[in-house]
Amino acid sequence: MKKILLFGLLSSFSIASNFCSEYNCGQFADRIIAQDSNSWSWNRYDRGSAVYNGDYRTLTNGKAFKVNYTYNNGRSGWALIKLTRYNDFNCIVFHDYPNTCRGIR
């Protein structure tokens, strides 16, 4: 029983570590943005352009990281990807709607 509890404590600690040091956040964001961009009316995402810019935040209920990307053949944008404390996708904030965190459409 104590080993299971200890394992749970170690797992919680590793969850608090920087997600982007363990996973390729650029590729992770690229998949999310590409999927979401299928619902965009005017803009077109330049697939494969998402690059993790080193901005990583630990939040009270999860974590977030920022990527830069391009759309419409080279126009610059950014996205903030928010994750739950268990590294599941929570919501995304785009540069053109900086006060709105929403799920993938």
Stockholm file with secondary structure:
# STOCKHOLM 1.0

chainA/1-105         MKKILLFGLLSSFSIASNFCSEYNCGQFADRIIAQDSNSWSWNRYDRGSAVYNGDYRTLTNGKAFKVNYTYNNGRSGWALIKLTRYNDFNCIVFHDYPNTCRGIR
#=GR chainA/1-105 SS CHHHHHHHHHHHHHHTSCHHHHSCHHHHHHHHHHHHHTTCSSCCBCTTCCEEEEEEEEETTEEEEEEEEEETTTEEEEEEEEEETTSCEEEEEETTEEEEEECCC
#=GC SS_cons         CHHHHHHHHHHHHHHTSCHHHHSCHHHHHHHHHHHHHTTCSSCCBCTTCCEEEEEEEEETTEEEEEEEEEETTTEEEEEEEEEETTSCEEEEEETTEEEEEECCC
//
